Amino acid sequence: MSNSEDFRDREENRKHDFFGGSPRKVFFKLAILSLIVGFVMRMMDITPGTIFGTLGSYVGRTFADLGGLMGDIGVWFGFGAAIVFPLYIFIRLWRRLLS
């Protein structure tokens, strides 16, 4: 077996591993599946915009809620830090003076 044949075999194996089969067969399967899913979506009057729009608004609300939580955590941190950091520095200085 020559180097070029070995290289071609490795390249084919990589394509096979990446696609989950030969690219031609995978493309054919995806095309058939797309037709079936498209038919069902059309019969149910669902569009990709409906699906992705709903998903997008859900993700947006989730991040907005997360942003609100992070804002609350920031306030809590600020309040706590206003007490904890000065106390920490005071205690460190006090111990240094006593030792």
KEPA-452457 format. One record per atom (N, C-alpha, C): x, y, z negated; residue in one letter. Coordinates in steps of 0.05 Angstrom, whole numbers, plus 5000, padded with zeros to 4 digits. Layout:
! KEPA-452457
XYZA
...
***
This chain:
! KEPA-452457
501749775000M
500050005000M
501850255000M
501250445018S
502950685019S
501950884999S
503651094997N
502951304978N
500351454986N
499951495012S
497551645020S
495051475015S
495151215018E
492851045012E
492251034982E
494351024967D
494051034937D
492851294929D
493751514941F
492651774934F
489651794941F
488951694965R
486151694974R
484451524955R
485451294946D
483951124927D
483451274901D
485551404891R
485251544866R
483351784869R
483451914892E
481552134897E
478752034898E
478251814911E
475551694912E
474551614885E
476351494869N
475651424841N
474851664825N
476351884828R
475652124814R
472952234822R
472352234848K
469752324857K
467552144846K
468151884847H
466151684837H
465551734807H
467751774792D
467351824763D
465952084757D
466552294772F
465352554768F
462452554774F
461652444797F
458952454806F
457252224795F
458452014784G
456951794774G
456251594797G
457751594817G
457351424841G
458551564864G
458151454888S
459251594911S
457651854915S
458952064924P
457552324927P
455152304945P
455252154966R
453052124985R
450652004971R
451051784956K
448851654942K
447651834921K
449351974906V
448352154885V
446752384897V
447752494920F
446252704933F
443452604942F
443352374953F
440852254962F
438952224938F
439952114916K
438252074892K
437252344882K
438952544881L
438152804871L
436152934890L
436352894916A
434453004935A
431752874931A
431652614928I
429052474923I
427852564897I
429452584876L
428452664850L
427452954851L
428853124866S
427953404869S
425253414883S
424753254903L
422153244917L
419953164898L
420452954882I
418452854863I
417853064842I
419853184830V
419453384809V
418053624821V
418953714845G
417653934858G
414653884864G
413953644872F
411253564877F
409553584852F
410653464830V
409153474804V
408853754794V
410953924797M
410754194788M
408754354804M
408654304830R
406654444847R
403854354840R
403454104834M
400754014827M
399854124800M
401754174783M
401054284756M
401254594756M
401754714779D
402055004783D
404055124764D
406354994762I
408655084746I
410855174765I
412055394759T
414355484776T
416855484759T
419155484773P
421655504757P
421755764741P
420655974751G
420556224737G
419056204710G
416856044711T
415356004687T
417055854666T
418355654675I
420055494656I
422355654646I
423855784664F
426255934655F
425456184641F
423156314648G
422256554635G
421556494606G
420056264602T
419356184575T
421856114559T
423655974571L
426155894558L
427756144551L
427856334570G
429356584565G
428256744542G
425556764541S
424356924519S
424756784493S
424756514493Y
425256364468Y
428056414459Y
429956394477V
432856444470V
433156734460V
431856924474G
432057204466G
430957244438G
428657134432R
427457164405R
429257034384R
430456804391T
432256664372T
434656844366T
435856964387F
438157134382F
437357384367F
434957494373A
434057724358A
433757664329A
432557424323D
432257344295D
434957304282D
436757174297L
439457134287L
440857394282L
440457594300G
441657854296G
440557994271G
437957954266G
436758064242G
437957934217G
438257674218L
439557534196L
442357624191L
443857664213M
446657754211M
446758034199M
444758204206G
444558464195G
444058454165G
442258274157D
441758234128D
444258144114D
445557944125I
448057844113I
450158064111I
450258234131G
452158464130G
451458654107G
448958704103V
448158874080V
448758744054V
448158484052W
448858344027W
451858354021W
453358314043F
456258314040F
457158594030F
456058804043G
456859074035G
456159134006G
453759053997F
453059103970F
454858943951F
455358693957G
457058533940G
459858633939G
460858713963A
463658803965A
464059063949A
461959223948A
462159483933A
462659423903A
461859193894I
462259123865I
464758943863I
464958733879V
466958533876V
469858633881V
470258783903F
472958863910F
474159053889F
472659263880P
473859423858P
474359273833P
472559093826L
472958923802L
475458753805L
475858633828Y
478158473834Y
480758633831Y
480758873843I
483159043841I
483659123812I
481459193798F
481759273770F
482859053753F
481858803756I
482758573741I
485758513747I
486458533773R
489258473781R
491158683768R
490358933769L
491959143757L
492059113726L
489859053714W
489759013685W
491558783676W
491458553691R
493258333684R
496158403688R
496758563708R
499558643713R
500558823691R
498859003682L
499659183660L
500059033633L
498358823629L
498558673604L
500958473604L
501858393627S
504058193627S
506758313627S
***
